[in-house]
C-alpha cells in the first residue's frame, strides 16, 4: 500500500511537473517509515507547565493545577462528560470498555482543567472508531480497556501531551516507579480536575475475603489505601492511574480506572485495568496504523491490519 501511494504521487507529479510540493510530499511519505510509537515516546509523560513531582504526598483529593495532567481527557456525548481517558498518541485515547459507547456525537476534550470554564488550550476531537477489547467481560469487568481512534490528530502543546505506555509487563518492575496518582472530575461532583496520590496494593491482599473476596485477577490492580478515604468514583472511569518513573523522568500509564465497591470505603480500593497486560497489543495497533496528510494527493490514509482488538 505504501508503494501504491508513492506511485499515485509520482504519476500525478509527472502530469503537473516536479515541484517543491512534490519533494515535500515524498518527505512526508518517508515519515511513514518511522513508527508512530517511536515518535510519540520522544516527549511522552512530560508536563511542560509543571516540575517533576516532589516527595511530598498529595493527601486526599485536591484541585489540579492547570497543565498538571495534560494527557487527561474528558470523553463526552452531546457535550456531557461521561468518563475519562488518556492520550497516548496524536490520534489514540485509552479508556475503559464498560461504557456503552457509540460513535454518534461522541467526542473528547483535551487540555481542559475546569469543565465550567474552558481555556485557550482546549482541543475538541470527534471519535472515528471505538475499539473494545474482544474478551471484555461486563459482568466481571475483566479486560476493561478500550481505544478511541480520533477523526483528526491532536496538536501537542503545553496543555496537551501524550502519556507514556510501557513496552511490556517487565517494565512494571524495571521502571522504578516512585509515586502514583489518580485523576478525574467525577460525574457531577467537581468542575475542576481532581488529583490524589495513592498506594499500589498487592493483588494478593486485594483478593482476600475481607477485601474483594477473590474478584480481582492478574489483569487488574488495586490502588488506594486500606483505610479508604481516597478513591476514584463514578465519572472517573476510563481515566489514568499514572505513575512516575524516576529513572526515565516521566509518567507512565499504570492502570485504567475500571470499577470498585462504592467510593473510598475501607478495604475497597479502586480497581484498575493493568495497563502492562495490554501495551503490546496497543503498541502493535498504533504501529500498523498509518495516518498521513499530503496536500493534493492523499487525504487521511488510514490502514488497519493485524488488529489485536475488534468492535
Secondary structure as UniProt FT lines:
FT   HELIX           2..16
FT   HELIX           20..30
FT   HELIX           31..33
FT   HELIX           36..41
FT   TURN            42..45
FT   TURN            48..49
FT   STRAND          62..63
FT   TURN            66..71
FT   STRAND          72..77
FT   TURN            78..79
FT   STRAND          80..89
FT   TURN            90..91
FT   STRAND          92..95
FT   TURN            104..105
FT   STRAND          106..110
FT   TURN            115..116
FT   TURN            120..121
FT   STRAND          123..132
FT   TURN            134..135
FT   TURN            138..141
FT   STRAND          146..150
FT   TURN            169..170
FT   HELIX           171..174
FT   STRAND          177..184
FT   TURN            186..189
FT   STRAND          194..201
FT   HELIX           203..206
FT   TURN            209..214
FT   TURN            218..219
FT   STRAND          220..224
FT   TURN            226..227
FT   TURN            234..235
FT   TURN            237..238
FT   STRAND          240..245
FT   TURN            246..249
FT   STRAND          250..259
FT   TURN            266..267
FT   STRAND          270..274
FT   HELIX           275..277
FT   HELIX           279..287
FT   STRAND          290..294
FT   TURN            295..297
FT   STRAND          298..303
//
